[in-house]
Amino acid sequence: TRVVHWGYGTSWGAFRSVLDMLGAPAPIAAAVHFSAVWGSELVMLPALDVAPPIKQWSRTDFAIDAAHHLVYVAATSGAYALLNSARGHR
């Protein structure tokens, strides 16, 4: 399952670069990235029967899951910005 998790996270990281190539400003790209990553999880995991639907989550579970995705998006956006600045891009 770790390989799947890492592959999934890496592919969503690539999505973040697509947003930049489309010209999305960094804050907008981060918001779209977060919405896409978390939204897809909220739909896909219950559909695969590996997590309950969001309406069955506790507030604590909801907050923890949102926080984990916010950290992922912040780290991805930060790494992307650092890589771009190291290459002399905006």
mmCIF file of the C-alpha atoms, coordinates in Angstrom:
data_MODEL
# 
_entry.id   MODEL 
# 
loop_
_atom_site.group_PDB 
_atom_site.id 
_atom_site.type_symbol 
_atom_site.label_atom_id 
_atom_site.label_alt_id 
_atom_site.label_comp_id 
_atom_site.label_asym_id 
_atom_site.label_entity_id 
_atom_site.label_seq_id 
_atom_site.pdbx_PDB_ins_code 
_atom_site.Cartn_x 
_atom_site.Cartn_y 
_atom_site.Cartn_z 
_atom_site.occupancy 
_atom_site.B_iso_or_equiv 
_atom_site.pdbx_formal_charge 
_atom_site.auth_seq_id 
_atom_site.auth_comp_id 
_atom_site.auth_asym_id 
_atom_site.auth_atom_id 
_atom_site.pdbx_PDB_model_num 
ATOM 1  C CA . THR A 1 1  ? 0.000   0.000  0.000   1.00 0.00 ? 1  THR A CA 1 
ATOM 2  C CA . ARG A 1 2  ? 2.938   2.360  0.534   1.00 0.00 ? 2  ARG A CA 1 
ATOM 3  C CA . VAL A 1 3  ? 3.928   2.102  -3.125  1.00 0.00 ? 3  VAL A CA 1 
ATOM 4  C CA . VAL A 1 4  ? 0.392   3.000  -4.160  1.00 0.00 ? 4  VAL A CA 1 
ATOM 5  C CA . HIS A 1 5  ? 0.309   5.903  -1.689  1.00 0.00 ? 5  HIS A CA 1 
ATOM 6  C CA . TRP A 1 6  ? 3.660   7.277  -2.899  1.00 0.00 ? 6  TRP A CA 1 
ATOM 7  C CA . GLY A 1 7  ? 2.690   6.843  -6.550  1.00 0.00 ? 7  GLY A CA 1 
ATOM 8  C CA . TYR A 1 8  ? -0.622  8.579  -5.927  1.00 0.00 ? 8  TYR A CA 1 
ATOM 9  C CA . GLY A 1 9  ? 1.083   11.478 -4.143  1.00 0.00 ? 9  GLY A CA 1 
ATOM 10 C CA . THR A 1 10 ? 3.703   11.797 -6.865  1.00 0.00 ? 10 THR A CA 1 
ATOM 11 C CA . SER A 1 11 ? 1.102   11.916 -9.612  1.00 0.00 ? 11 SER A CA 1 
ATOM 12 C CA . TRP A 1 12 ? -0.757  14.684 -7.782  1.00 0.00 ? 12 TRP A CA 1 
ATOM 13 C CA . GLY A 1 13 ? 2.562   16.525 -7.460  1.00 0.00 ? 13 GLY A CA 1 
ATOM 14 C CA . ALA A 1 14 ? 2.835   16.385 -11.244 1.00 0.00 ? 14 ALA A CA 1 
ATOM 15 C CA . PHE A 1 15 ? -0.663  17.876 -11.422 1.00 0.00 ? 15 PHE A CA 1 
ATOM 16 C CA . ARG A 1 16 ? 0.681   20.852 -9.440  1.00 0.00 ? 16 ARG A CA 1 
ATOM 17 C CA . SER A 1 17 ? 3.262   21.496 -12.170 1.00 0.00 ? 17 SER A CA 1 
ATOM 18 C CA . VAL A 1 18 ? 0.527   21.367 -14.819 1.00 0.00 ? 18 VAL A CA 1 
ATOM 19 C CA . LEU A 1 19 ? -1.291  24.146 -12.970 1.00 0.00 ? 19 LEU A CA 1 
ATOM 20 C CA . ASP A 1 20 ? 1.867   26.242 -13.146 1.00 0.00 ? 20 ASP A CA 1 
ATOM 21 C CA . MET A 1 21 ? 2.316   25.522 -16.848 1.00 0.00 ? 21 MET A CA 1 
ATOM 22 C CA . LEU A 1 22 ? -1.262  26.701 -17.379 1.00 0.00 ? 22 LEU A CA 1 
ATOM 23 C CA . GLY A 1 23 ? -0.272  30.008 -15.754 1.00 0.00 ? 23 GLY A CA 1 
ATOM 24 C CA . ALA A 1 24 ? -2.151  29.684 -12.469 1.00 0.00 ? 24 ALA A CA 1 
ATOM 25 C CA . PRO A 1 25 ? -0.729  32.014 -9.798  1.00 0.00 ? 25 PRO A CA 1 
ATOM 26 C CA . ALA A 1 26 ? 0.759   30.099 -6.855  1.00 0.00 ? 26 ALA A CA 1 
ATOM 27 C CA . PRO A 1 27 ? -2.093  30.748 -4.367  1.00 0.00 ? 27 PRO A CA 1 
ATOM 28 C CA . ILE A 1 28 ? -4.726  29.751 -6.944  1.00 0.00 ? 28 ILE A CA 1 
ATOM 29 C CA . ALA A 1 29 ? -2.705  26.685 -7.962  1.00 0.00 ? 29 ALA A CA 1 
ATOM 30 C CA . ALA A 1 30 ? -2.446  25.638 -4.305  1.00 0.00 ? 30 ALA A CA 1 
ATOM 31 C CA . ALA A 1 31 ? -6.200  26.027 -3.780  1.00 0.00 ? 31 ALA A CA 1 
ATOM 32 C CA . VAL A 1 32 ? -7.038  24.071 -6.937  1.00 0.00 ? 32 VAL A CA 1 
ATOM 33 C CA . HIS A 1 33 ? -4.446  21.443 -6.033  1.00 0.00 ? 33 HIS A CA 1 
ATOM 34 C CA . PHE A 1 34 ? -5.925  21.029 -2.532  1.00 0.00 ? 34 PHE A CA 1 
ATOM 35 C CA . SER A 1 35 ? -9.474  20.833 -3.882  1.00 0.00 ? 35 SER A CA 1 
ATOM 36 C CA . ALA A 1 36 ? -8.531  18.245 -6.496  1.00 0.00 ? 36 ALA A CA 1 
ATOM 37 C CA . VAL A 1 37 ? -6.451  16.053 -4.162  1.00 0.00 ? 37 VAL A CA 1 
ATOM 38 C CA . TRP A 1 38 ? -8.829  16.067 -1.238  1.00 0.00 ? 38 TRP A CA 1 
ATOM 39 C CA . GLY A 1 39 ? -11.968 16.010 -3.370  1.00 0.00 ? 39 GLY A CA 1 
ATOM 40 C CA . SER A 1 40 ? -10.783 12.982 -5.284  1.00 0.00 ? 40 SER A CA 1 
ATOM 41 C CA . GLU A 1 41 ? -10.012 11.188 -2.016  1.00 0.00 ? 41 GLU A CA 1 
ATOM 42 C CA . LEU A 1 42 ? -13.451 11.946 -0.626  1.00 0.00 ? 42 LEU A CA 1 
ATOM 43 C CA . VAL A 1 43 ? -15.042 10.390 -3.713  1.00 0.00 ? 43 VAL A CA 1 
ATOM 44 C CA . MET A 1 44 ? -12.610 7.609  -4.602  1.00 0.00 ? 44 MET A CA 1 
ATOM 45 C CA . LEU A 1 45 ? -11.944 5.956  -1.231  1.00 0.00 ? 45 LEU A CA 1 
ATOM 46 C CA . PRO A 1 46 ? -15.611 5.353  -0.349  1.00 0.00 ? 46 PRO A CA 1 
ATOM 47 C CA . ALA A 1 47 ? -16.221 4.153  -3.924  1.00 0.00 ? 47 ALA A CA 1 
ATOM 48 C CA . LEU A 1 48 ? -13.394 1.623  -3.477  1.00 0.00 ? 48 LEU A CA 1 
ATOM 49 C CA . ASP A 1 49 ? -14.873 0.659  -0.095  1.00 0.00 ? 49 ASP A CA 1 
ATOM 50 C CA . VAL A 1 50 ? -11.655 1.489  1.780   1.00 0.00 ? 50 VAL A CA 1 
ATOM 51 C CA . ALA A 1 51 ? -13.087 4.408  3.753   1.00 0.00 ? 51 ALA A CA 1 
ATOM 52 C CA . PRO A 1 52 ? -16.565 5.425  4.881   1.00 0.00 ? 52 PRO A CA 1 
ATOM 53 C CA . PRO A 1 53 ? -18.372 8.298  3.176   1.00 0.00 ? 53 PRO A CA 1 
ATOM 54 C CA . ILE A 1 54 ? -17.542 11.729 4.605   1.00 0.00 ? 54 ILE A CA 1 
ATOM 55 C CA . LYS A 1 55 ? -21.008 12.036 6.177   1.00 0.00 ? 55 LYS A CA 1 
ATOM 56 C CA . GLN A 1 56 ? -19.998 9.211  8.537   1.00 0.00 ? 56 GLN A CA 1 
ATOM 57 C CA . TRP A 1 57 ? -16.763 10.890 9.693   1.00 0.00 ? 57 TRP A CA 1 
ATOM 58 C CA . SER A 1 58 ? -16.389 12.530 13.061  1.00 0.00 ? 58 SER A CA 1 
ATOM 59 C CA . ARG A 1 59 ? -15.391 16.185 13.192  1.00 0.00 ? 59 ARG A CA 1 
ATOM 60 C CA . THR A 1 60 ? -11.991 15.127 14.480  1.00 0.00 ? 60 THR A CA 1 
ATOM 61 C CA . ASP A 1 61 ? -11.438 12.719 11.572  1.00 0.00 ? 61 ASP A CA 1 
ATOM 62 C CA . PHE A 1 62 ? -12.548 15.421 9.146   1.00 0.00 ? 62 PHE A CA 1 
ATOM 63 C CA . ALA A 1 63 ? -10.135 17.969 10.646  1.00 0.00 ? 63 ALA A CA 1 
ATOM 64 C CA . ILE A 1 64 ? -7.200  15.544 10.718  1.00 0.00 ? 64 ILE A CA 1 
ATOM 65 C CA . ASP A 1 65 ? -7.741  14.470 7.122   1.00 0.00 ? 65 ASP A CA 1 
ATOM 66 C CA . ALA A 1 66 ? -8.055  18.075 5.935   1.00 0.00 ? 66 ALA A CA 1 
ATOM 67 C CA . ALA A 1 67 ? -4.902  19.009 7.842   1.00 0.00 ? 67 ALA A CA 1 
ATOM 68 C CA . HIS A 1 68 ? -2.947  16.139 6.285   1.00 0.00 ? 68 HIS A CA 1 
ATOM 69 C CA . HIS A 1 69 ? -3.971  17.268 2.813   1.00 0.00 ? 69 HIS A CA 1 
ATOM 70 C CA . LEU A 1 70 ? -3.162  20.900 3.594   1.00 0.00 ? 70 LEU A CA 1 
ATOM 71 C CA . VAL A 1 71 ? 0.331   19.858 4.724   1.00 0.00 ? 71 VAL A CA 1 
ATOM 72 C CA . TYR A 1 72 ? 0.786   17.810 1.538   1.00 0.00 ? 72 TYR A CA 1 
ATOM 73 C CA . VAL A 1 73 ? -0.282  20.723 -0.683  1.00 0.00 ? 73 VAL A CA 1 
ATOM 74 C CA . ALA A 1 74 ? 1.873   23.217 1.237   1.00 0.00 ? 74 ALA A CA 1 
ATOM 75 C CA . ALA A 1 75 ? 4.917   20.938 1.027   1.00 0.00 ? 75 ALA A CA 1 
ATOM 76 C CA . THR A 1 76 ? 4.340   20.243 -2.662  1.00 0.00 ? 76 THR A CA 1 
ATOM 77 C CA . SER A 1 77 ? 3.863   23.929 -3.463  1.00 0.00 ? 77 SER A CA 1 
ATOM 78 C CA . GLY A 1 78 ? 6.927   24.868 -1.418  1.00 0.00 ? 78 GLY A CA 1 
ATOM 79 C CA . ALA A 1 79 ? 9.100   22.230 -3.074  1.00 0.00 ? 79 ALA A CA 1 
ATOM 80 C CA . TYR A 1 80 ? 7.841   23.272 -6.489  1.00 0.00 ? 80 TYR A CA 1 
ATOM 81 C CA . ALA A 1 81 ? 8.674   26.933 -5.784  1.00 0.00 ? 81 ALA A CA 1 
ATOM 82 C CA . LEU A 1 82 ? 12.154  26.016 -4.548  1.00 0.00 ? 82 LEU A CA 1 
ATOM 83 C CA . LEU A 1 83 ? 12.852  23.876 -7.607  1.00 0.00 ? 83 LEU A CA 1 
ATOM 84 C CA . ASN A 1 84 ? 11.664  26.653 -9.901  1.00 0.00 ? 84 ASN A CA 1 
ATOM 85 C CA . SER A 1 85 ? 13.769  29.309 -8.164  1.00 0.00 ? 85 SER A CA 1 
ATOM 86 C CA . ALA A 1 86 ? 16.841  27.034 -8.306  1.00 0.00 ? 86 ALA A CA 1 
ATOM 87 C CA . ARG A 1 87 ? 16.314  26.786 -12.079 1.00 0.00 ? 87 ARG A CA 1 
ATOM 88 C CA . GLY A 1 88 ? 15.830  30.533 -12.382 1.00 0.00 ? 88 GLY A CA 1 
ATOM 89 C CA . HIS A 1 89 ? 12.092  30.336 -13.116 1.00 0.00 ? 89 HIS A CA 1 
ATOM 90 C CA . ARG A 1 90 ? 9.447   32.529 -11.549 1.00 0.00 ? 90 ARG A CA 1 
# 
